[in-house]
Amino acid sequence: MIQKIKCEFENCYGIKKLSHEFDFSNKNMPVVIYAPNGAMKTSFAKTLSDYSFGGKKPRDVMFPKRNSFFSIKDNKGDDVEKSKVFVVDSINEKYKSERISSLLASEELKAEYDTIFSSIAKKKEDIFKLLKKPTGLSKDIDVAFSKDFGVSVSDVLTALGRLEREVSKEANKEFSSLKYKVLFSQKVLDFLNDKDVEKLIEEYTKTYEQILDKSRYFKKGIFNHSNAELIAKNLTQNGWFESGHTVSLNYQETHKEITTEAELVTAIEEEKQQILNNEHLLDMFAKVEAALTTAELRLFRDYLITNPFVVSELKDIQAFKQKVWISYLVEVKEEYFSLVTEFDKSEARITEIISAADAEQTHWESVVSLFNQRFSVPFEVRIENKSDAILNLVSPQLTFYFKDEESGELSPAEPSLLNDVLSTGERRALYILNIIFEVQGRQNDNVETIFVFDDIADSFDYKNKYAIIEYLNDIKSNDLFHLILLTHNFDFYRTVKGRLCIYGDNKLLSSKLNGGVTLVKDVLSVNPMSEWKDNLDDDCALIASIPFVRNLAEYTGNESVFLNLTSLLHIKSDTQEITLEDLNNQYLKVLDSGSFKHFGDSGKKVLDIIYSVCNSVNVDIEMPLEAKIALAVGIRLKAEELLILKISDDVFVNAISKGQTSKLIKKFNSLSESDVAVKKTLQKVMLMTPENIHLNSFMFEPILDMSGQHLKFLYDEVCEHLES
């Protein structure tokens, strides 16, 4: 089993360099990575996806000339098999797991079915091979047959069995020399569907039937020339005439005595020709023939000239198709009856097996049941063709039913329509259904797998977000599966590391420094304020705590503390005079005395401490949350100092009670002599710091996503304007 993997990236889709060892040895604990947008998440997933699907070589899209490299090795130093890496994209609406078809519950049922059906299937296959020549079709003969008889391909045997009576009577034998491919090509069918052609054929058929009604020996629907020819053949084969017997042809009150086969054949042919050579019928046939002028229909026209009796059959093309098929089966009736007899003997047991398969609880149903129970979507998933799929007659078919909230009625929907009616989150849930099939299939096949989940819960509502977390917990309990979870959503990151009990080196933050990417251990607690309170003698933690305590003062209605701490987030008249002792006294008014580490009675100015922290921040290492907050506070204060200096209007500044920074910037921008370079810097200040200073426990993500380097560069930029 895989205990650890080491991944090496170089110039892979924007990752200039990344090397990290992932450890699953501690009870198969998953790895979760919080990666702010643009840090590495998509590039990481894309690289492993290329490796997994076909072993594609990674590349740098923006700089394709750079040499790219990627490797993934296990704890033994061997390359991890490509099949053991599976990347679950944020969403892939086209993805369908190939393992769905393999999720059989009962190999025993399938084995028995195969045993019984193998001989039948072979005979069925042999019959359709024999039909290749007469039909002129080279493939999918069974598909054409099933379509013409209105059944599914899986019901071909049943349809064949229903034709037993016609085949035994050698019905429609006169059509056996016709080629299906010529008679029923798509161009011919399109031609026959033309309204004018339909009218011509209808007139021809009506004329033909009128002439047939006047025939001496033939009668419409009862006895035609084909029946007569068959009788002549049977009489001869059975020695009728050789035994001295005769046949009497009766017409009205006349009788014609037939003593030989030749006389009977001649009589039949003369009667047939008398019908077909009728002047009016010939005229109608000429009109039909004249309509067949295109080169594509020339072969069909030749068929009609040679077999004019076919024209009357074209009135009902579907019935004619079936007659032609029956005529072919008559020609191979020995093989046909061998198949039907064996099928009849086995049909009862086959029916029992199919019923048993249909009643059996399959892995498909387990997956569908799990999905329906856990995920909140406006549809219900079902498997409609379970027995056929178990027996490998067809692939399993998922059907989606939408429920009418008023009537409770269920309405099936085509999968192709789902994208038009589902939200992004609901489409993502549907994608998860296929992932569950993939996971179940890999579990059944005993495939050890490293699953890389790329923001799998993005766009989910909270119910579905927790459903996916619950499912991830199911997966991690299987020793076959190792999880790497990537997300840019801090709330999901914080939730999943708690729910899946991920701690230590397996909870990571992505840091992009000097062009490379580093994954660093996350030392941030669920609520950082709880750690900062115990370390307020650390200047950085102290500065970061100010916005939190200010929020608490606001929530508890302690207006005096709120205003005093506001003077450390905005430049007020008393900002420069606030000392550490003053700050400690303000904290005591909000926090219990024993709940935080006191930071003394020093007369040191807090503003000096803020600027000292900002000046000393190290940008060459991953910047902790408290350092980013301190920089955001320092940027705002320096910016306001700059604005107050440039505006030089104490009355205006002292009159501001709320929204001080934005009002100062607006005033500065209105001045005709305002510096363009300063304006650009202040735009960055407004963009990067407003939401980061006023923090509470739900607002870690904006400041975490912010690049510490960018914050430090902005702080230095504001300072340069102040000094110039």
VEXMAR-907827 format. One record per residue (C-alpha): residue in one letter; x negated, y, z. Coordinates in pm, whole numbers, padded with zeros to 5 digits, always signed. Last residue first. Layout:
AXYZ
...
REM end
This chain:
S-00882+06270-00074
E-00867+06093+00263
L-00489+06047+00262
H-00489+05924-00097
E-00764+05673-00011
C-00560+05549+00287
V-00262+05478+00060
E-00484+05268-00168
D-00639+05081+00125
Y-00293+04979+00248
L-00194+04876-00106
F-00505+04658-00139
K-00429+04496+00197
L-00069+04422+00097
H-00180+04278-00238
Q-00438+04056-00067
G-00177+03927+00177
S+00040+03823-00117
M+00405+03854-00026
D+00597+03528-00015
L+00553+03504+00361
I+00683+03861+00399
P+00999+03795+00201
E+01052+03446+00353
F+01034+03520+00722
M+01366+03707+00727
F+01605+03487+00917
S+01425+03516+01252
N+01439+03893+01244
L+01226+04152+01074
H+01262+04522+01007
I+00912+04574+00872
N+00928+04341+00575
E+01248+04467+00419
P+01110+04807+00324
T+00748+04703+00252
M+00668+04594-00104
L+00890+04795-00337
M+00904+05117-00138
V+00526+05113-00088
K+00469+05029-00454
Q+00674+05332-00557
L+00468+05536-00311
T+00149+05442-00496
K+00296+05552-00828
K+00406+05884-00681
V+00060+05939-00533
A-00092+05900-00881
V+00160+06147-01027
D+00082+06414-00759
S+00377+06634-00667
E+00348+06995-00794
S+00714+07030-00893
L+00836+06894-00561
S+01140+06673-00604
N+00928+06355-00581
F+00813+06459-00233
K+01172+06507-00111
K+01275+06166-00243
I+00968+06008-00084
L+01046+06167+00253
K+01408+06055+00231
S+01301+05698+00147
T+01061+05687+00441
Q+01302+05838+00697
G+01608+05628+00632
K+01768+05756+00953
S+01730+06060+01182
I+01558+06317+00959
A+01581+06676+01096
N+01222+06670+01222
V+01090+06618+00868
F+01289+06903+00711
V+01192+07151+00985
D+00829+07038+00973
D+00793+07112+00599
S+00441+07033+00474
I+00560+06805+00191
K+00211+06671+00116
L+00111+06616+00482
I+00447+06463+00572
L+00417+06232+00270
L+00064+06117+00355
E+00152+06046+00717
E+00462+05866+00593
A+00250+05646+00366
K+00005+05571+00648
L+00295+05460+00871
R+00454+05244+00603
I+00128+05079+00504
G+00041+05010+00869
V+00374+04836+00936
A+00337+04620+00624
L-00024+04545+00720
A+00082+04436+01071
I+00353+04215+00921
K+00102+04051+00687
A-00138+03992+00977
E+00139+03833+01187
L+00229+03594+00906
P-00121+03454+00877
M-00349+03550+00583
E-00515+03265+00400
I-00882+03356+00387
D-01082+03605+00180
V-00852+03897+00261
N-00985+03942+00615
V-00784+04207+00803
S-01015+04454+00983
N-00871+04781+00853
C-00512+04674+00918
V-00594+04570+01276
S-00771+04902+01345
Y-00478+05093+01195
I-00230+04925+01428
I-00464+04962+01729
D-00502+05335+01664
L-00124+05369+01649
V-00095+05185+01983
K-00310+05445+02163
K-00525+05304+02442
G-00408+05415+02785
S-00438+05060+02910
D-00194+04936+03171
G-00202+04575+03073
F-00094+04353+02787
H+00162+04144+02970
K+00209+03791+02835
F+00575+03730+02775
S+00875+03560+02941
G+00778+03629+03302
S+00890+03992+03305
D+01214+03920+03122
L+01226+04094+02787
V+01416+04413+02695
K+01322+04674+02957
L+00990+04501+03021
Y+00903+04550+02651
Q+00938+04929+02692
N+00698+04923+02988
N+00441+04726+02787
L+00466+04978+02503
D+00405+05272+02737
E+00104+05093+02887
L-00030+05021+02538
T-00006+05391+02463
I+00238+05604+02265
E+00094+05952+02198
Q+00045+05931+01820
T+00407+05836+01758
D+00561+06112+01975
S+00670+06351+01697
K+00772+06067+01474
I+00583+05873+01208
H+00786+05556+01146
L+00740+05198+01267
L+00582+05291+01602
S+00832+05570+01666
T+01107+05314+01606
L+00979+05144+01920
N+01077+05450+02128
L+01413+05482+01954
F+01508+05116+02013
V+01385+05134+02372
S+01613+05434+02437
E+01907+05274+02251
N+01927+04956+02455
G+02246+04827+02287
T+02158+04459+02312
Y+02132+04415+01933
E+01921+04731+01890
A+01685+04637+02172
L+01650+04287+02026
N+01570+04433+01684
R+01301+04656+01840
V+01158+04348+02012
F+01128+04178+01676
P+00983+04481+01493
I+00714+04523+01766
S+00605+04157+01777
A+00384+04184+01467
I+00180+04461+01634
L+00120+04244+01941
A+00030+03936+01738
C-00237+04137+01553
D-00376+04293+01871
D-00414+03963+02055
D-00332+04034+02422
L+00026+03967+02315
N-00056+03596+02296
D+00227+03423+02486
K+00492+03645+02329
W+00335+03578+01988
E+00406+03207+02013
S+00781+03245+02082
M+00793+03523+01823
P+00677+03272+01563
N+01016+03091+01571
V+00988+02754+01394
S+00618+02762+01464
L+00362+02878+01208
V+00047+02665+01211
D+00098+02551+00853
K-00208+02358+00740
V-00361+02505+00427
L-00319+02406+00064
T-00566+02604-00144
V-00520+02738-00495
G-00792+02902-00700
G-00796+03242-00872
N-00983+03413-00590
L-00717+03309-00337
K-00377+03154-00395
S-00252+02997-00072
S+00009+02723-00059
L+00134+02641+00288
L+00133+02287+00420
K+00322+02059+00654
N+00153+01719+00635
D-00155+01825+00831
G+00038+01830+01159
Y+00415+01785+01142
I+00696+01641+00937
C+00986+01505+01143
L+01219+01466+00842
R+01484+01699+00987
G+01233+01954+01118
K+01008+01966+00810
V+01321+01974+00595
T+01479+02271+00772
R+01172+02499+00768
Y+01102+02424+00404
F+01468+02470+00310
D+01473+02811+00485
F+01139+02897+00328
N+01263+02840-00026
H+00963+02813-00259
T+00972+02436-00236
L+00759+02130-00305
L+00822+01795-00133
I+00565+01517-00163
L+00721+01182-00067
H+00579+00830-00046
F+00802+00532-00129
L+00739+00161-00084
D+00747+00194+00296
N+01120+00276+00276
S+01223+00510+00559
K+01110+00805+00344
I+01389+00737+00095
D+01670+00754+00353
N+01530+01082+00494
L+01528+01222+00141
Y+01896+01125+00123
E+01974+01319+00441
I+01786+01619+00302
I+01988+01586-00019
A+02314+01588+00177
Y+02189+01884+00383
K+02150+02090+00068
N+02483+01958-00060
K+02665+02097+00243
Y+02461+02419+00244
D+02538+02508-00117
F+02280+02392-00365
S+02103+02640-00596
D+01759+02489-00510
A+01781+02157-00326
I+01532+01968-00545
D+01269+02237-00528
D+01021+02010-00709
F+01032+01663-00554
V+00718+01455-00614
F+00788+01087-00553
I+00485+00862-00509
T+00611+00515-00592
E+00559+00152-00497
V+00771-00049-00741
N+00958-00339-00576
D+01190-00384-00876
N+01497-00341-00655
Q+01342-00034-00488
R+01247+00112-00824
G+01604+00064-00945
Q+01748+00224-00631
V+01518+00525-00672
E+01610+00565-01039
F+01984+00532-00966
I+01947+00795-00692
I+01768+01018-00944
N+02059+00978-01186
L+02301+01094-00918
I+02064+01382-00834
Y+02121+01514-01187
L+02492+01529-01110
A+02409+01727-00796
R+02206+01970-01009
R+02508+02012-01236
E+02711+02096-00924
G+02452+02350-00809
T+02443+02515-01150
S+02823+02534-01158
L+03026+02277-01347
V+03287+02336-01617
D+03097+02365-01946
N+02812+02136-01841
L+03066+01864-01765
L+03214+01854-02114
S+02956+01613-02261
P+03025+01368-01977
E+03383+01334-02108
A+03639+01400-01839
P+03896+01170-01676
S+04193+01333-01498
L+04299+01229-01150
E+04637+01352-01025
G+04652+01486-00669
S+04941+01709-00776
E+04818+02041-00638
E+04442+01981-00598
D+04418+01820-00942
K+04128+01578-00913
F+03858+01555-01177
Y+03744+01206-01275
F+03400+01132-01417
T+03325+00799-01585
L+02986+00630-01574
Q+02937+00356-01833
P+02709+00061-01764
S+02532-00056-02080
V+02709-00315-02295
L+02741-00693-02316
N+02472-00733-02051
L+02691-00961-01837
I+02673-00710-01552
A+02759-00433-01800
D+03069-00610-01928
S+03182-00673-01569
K+03124-00313-01460
N+03295-00138-01746
E+03462+00156-01569
I+03195+00271-01325
R+03336+00561-01124
V+03226+00912-01026
E+03463+01156-00854
F+03474+01521-00953
P+03482+01867-00794
V+03143+01815-00624
S+03041+01794-00257
F+02778+01527-00224
R+02768+01269+00054
Q+03058+01032+00002
N+03075+01038-00379
F+02696+00997-00412
L+02674+00709-00165
S+02968+00535-00333
V+02812+00582-00677
V+02481+00435-00561
S+02646+00140-00384
E+02872+00091-00684
W+02575+00065-00916
H+02408-00174-00670
T+02701-00405-00736
Q+02990-00525-00520
E+03147-00814-00711
A+03509-00807-00822
D+03427-00733-01187
A+03162-01003-01193
A+03408-01256-01051
S+03666-01156-01312
I+03404-01188-01588
I+03303-01531-01458
E+03666-01649-01445
T+03730-01525-01799
I+03418-01710-01919
R+03548-02022-01745
A+03882-02002-01925
E+03726-01913-02260
S+03487-02209-02270
K+03704-02463-02457
D+03860-02194-02675
F+03514-02058-02764
E+03399-02404-02869
T+03699-02452-03097
V+03673-02100-03240
L+03306-02142-03328
S+03348-02481-03500
F+03658-02344-03675
Y+03456-02060-03827
E+03162-02276-03931
E+03398-02501-04130
K+03602-02200-04243
V+03313-02032-04421
E+03505-01940-04739
V+03824-01887-04541
L+03630-01645-04322
Y+03558-01428-04626
S+03928-01420-04720
I+04014-01321-04363
W+03777-01024-04388
V+03939-00918-04716
K+04287-00937-04563
Q+04172-00723-04268
K+04039-00455-04501
F+04365-00460-04695
A+04565-00398-04377
Q+04351-00091-04306
I+04375+00033-04666
D+04754+00028-04679
K+04838+00167-05025
L+04514+00022-05155
E+04668-00325-05183
S+04861-00229-05499
V+04532-00149-05668
V+04378-00489-05593
F+04596-00664-05858
P+04382-00489-06119
N+04083-00712-06045
T+03832-00666-06327
I+03942-00309-06400
L+03970-00238-06026
Y+03619-00365-05959
D+03483-00156-06246
R+03642+00153-06086
F+03469+00071-05755
L+03136+00054-05935
R+03201+00392-06102
L+03290+00566-05773
E+02949+00728-05710
A+02923+00827-06077
T+03239+01035-06056
T+03537+00973-06284
L+03767+00756-06077
A+04086+00960-06132
A+04118+00812-06480
E+04138+00462-06331
V+04445+00556-06128
K+04608+00710-06435
A+04518+00407-06648
F+04675+00181-06385
M+05004+00373-06418
D+05004+00324-06795
L+04921-00041-06755
L+05214-00073-06514
H+05452+00084-06769
E+05328-00142-07047
N+05342-00459-06838
N+05010-00628-06883
L+04969-00699-06510
I+05306-00869-06478
Q+05288-01075-06797
Q+04928-01152-06712
K+05029-01309-06381
E+05308-01514-06543
E+05074-01638-06815
E+04809-01723-06553
I+05056-01925-06344
A+05187-02115-06644
T+04834-02187-06767
V+04727-02316-06425
L+05033-02542-06411
E+04979-02679-06762
A+04610-02745-06686
E+04702-02926-06364
T+04918-03168-06558
T+05288-03275-06579
I+05475-02944-06539
E+05853-02951-06611
K+06007-02609-06672
H+06360-02557-06545
T+06612-02295-06654
E+06918-02186-06454
Q+06756-01883-06283
Y+06387-01961-06302
N+06267-02299-06175
L+05919-02441-06213
S+05930-02820-06168
V+05613-03004-06075
T+05537-03359-06184
H+05418-03684-06030
G+05243-03953-06231
S+04982-04048-05972
E+04717-03861-06171
F+04934-03549-06135
W+04932-03556-05760
G+04579-03685-05711
N+04520-03498-05379
Q+04256-03265-05520
T+04485-03187-05814
L+04779-03098-05593
N+04555-02887-05367
K+04414-02685-05659
A+04753-02620-05811
I+04891-02519-05472
L+04604-02274-05421
E+04662-02123-05766
A+05032-02077-05686
N+04962-01911-05352
S+04720-01672-05523
H+04975-01599-05798
N+05228-01487-05537
F+05489-01655-05321
I+05649-01499-05013
G+05565-01128-04973
K+05702-01040-05318
K+05833-01342-05510
F+05654-01511-05798
Y+05807-01762-06041
R+06021-01582-06297
S+05904-01232-06204
K+06169-00959-06191
D+06084-00856-05833
L+05719-00847-05935
I+05799-00578-06192
Q+05957-00358-05923
E+05667-00433-05687
Y+05411-00323-05945
T+05603-00001-06020
K+05616+00089-05650
T+05249+00003-05611
Y+05152+00224-05907
E+05359+00515-05773
E+05201+00481-05427
I+04858+00456-05583
L+04913+00781-05775
K+05049+00959-05465
E+04752+00852-05253
V+04522+00976-05528
D+04687+01319-05521
K+04667+01336-05142
D+04297+01240-05131
N+04249+00972-04866
L+04158+00716-05134
F+03862+00928-05245
D+03733+00966-04888
L+03761+00589-04846
V+03572+00532-05171
K+03298+00774-05066
Q+03273+00606-04724
S+03225+00266-04885
F+03524+00035-04851
L+03557-00150-05177
V+03190-00159-05270
K+03054-00261-04927
Y+03340-00506-04879
K+03246-00696-05192
L+03532-00877-05359
S+03497-01248-05444
S+03693-01350-05132
F+04001-01144-05230
E+04197-01429-05392
K+04166-01628-05070
N+04412-01398-04900
A+04537-01679-04674
E+04352-02011-04662
K+04634-02152-04446
S+04376-02255-04184
V+04221-01904-04206
E+04557-01734-04151
R+04642-01951-03848
E+04298-01909-03685
L+04292-01531-03717
R+04354-01467-03345
G+04030-01646-03255
L+03823-01397-03453
A+03974-01108-03254
T+03890-01281-02926
L+03535-01340-03044
V+03493-00975-03150
D+03600-00849-02805
S+03253-00720-02700
V+03235-00526-03027
S+03544-00336-02919
V+03873-00403-03095
G+04076-00232-03369
F+04058-00508-03628
D+03870-00288-03877
K+03637-00159-03604
S+03559-00510-03481
F+03467-00623-03834
A+03249-00319-03908
V+03062-00367-03577
D+03023-00740-03641
I+02867-00662-03979
D+02619-00425-03814
K+02353-00491-04077
S+02291-00574-04445
L+02646-00536-04574
G+02721-00673-04923
T+03036-00831-04779
P+02998-01162-04966
K+02622-01185-04898
K+02609-01075-04535
L+02904-01292-04433
L+02685-01596-04372
K+02482-01393-04122
F+02809-01300-03950
I+02890-01667-03915
D+02545-01754-03780
E+02566-01481-03513
K+02899-01615-03394
K+02752-01965-03382
K+02454-01841-03179
A+02678-01643-02944
I+02890-01950-02881
S+02581-02159-02801
S+02443-01887-02568
F+02777-01813-02403
I+02793-02095-02155
T+02431-02063-02041
D+02435-01683-02058
Y+02748-01668-01843
E+02592-01901-01589
A+02277-01686-01573
K+02480-01363-01552
L+02679-01495-01261
E+02366-01613-01080
E+02180-01284-01141
S+02440-01117-00926
A+02415-00756-00810
L+02267-00616-01130
L+02090-00277-01124
S+01888-00322-01444
S+02110-00108-01665
I+02067+00197-01441
R+01686+00170-01459
E+01656+00390-01766
S+01749+00690-01554
K+01918+00966-01749
Y+01758+01308-01776
K+01917+01562-02008
E+02039+01792-01730
N+01692+01820-01580
I+01700+02014-01256
S+01438+02105-00995
D+01235+01826-01145
V+01185+01490-00975
V+00834+01378-01057
F+00758+01005-01046
V+00410+00864-00991
K+00372+00488-00954
S+00416+00424-01327
K+00102+00630-01392
E-00104+00391-01179
V-00308+00575-00915
D-00672+00589-01021
D-00890+00394-00780
G-01090+00553-00497
K-00968+00302-00240
N-00756+00568-00065
D-00574+00635-00393
K-00687+00857-00679
I-00511+01131-00875
S-00711+01308-01143
F-00668+01625-01347
F-00897+01820-01578
S-00860+02110-01818
N-01139+02266-02022
R-01048+02623-02114
K-00969+02685-02479
P-00593+02673-02411
F-00600+02991-02201
M-00234+03083-02141
V-00108+02726-02160
D-00390+02579-01954
R-00380+02211-02027
P-00294+01872-01876
K-00370+01553-02070
K-00061+01341-02119
G-00054+01009-01929
G+00263+00887-02096
F+00513+01019-01845
S+00337+01012-01509
Y+00036+01228-01596
D+00250+01490-01769
S+00485+01492-01469
L+00188+01528-01233
T+00075+01839-01420
K+00427+01985-01439
A+00485+01937-01065
F+00165+02118-00967
S+00222+02394-01222
T+00578+02444-01096
K+00462+02478-00734
M+00138+02675-00776
A+00165+03027-00632
G+00400+03206-00872
N+00695+03193-00636
P+00582+03119-00281
A+00468+02761-00216
Y+00585+02583+00098
I+00451+02229+00076
V+00608+01927+00248
V+00423+01597+00284
P+00622+01290+00387
M+00526+01072+00687
N+00463+00709+00588
K+00434+00613+00956
N+00112+00817+00980
S-00080+00684+00679
F+00084+00914+00424
D-00214+01151+00390
F-00247+01389+00097
E-00602+01486+00000
H-00643+01820-00173
S-00840+01980-00452
L-00709+02276-00648
K-00872+02489-00917
K-00750+02730-01183
I-00388+02628-01139
G-00228+02817-01427
Y-00088+02520-01621
C-00379+02294-01520
N-00715+02472-01535
E-00877+02227-01288
F-00675+02003-01062
E-00800+01723-00834
C-00552+01516-00635
K-00653+01276-00357
I-00408+01013-00243
K-00374+00847+00096
Q-00227+00532+00246
I-00112+00357-00072
M+00000+00000+00000
REM end
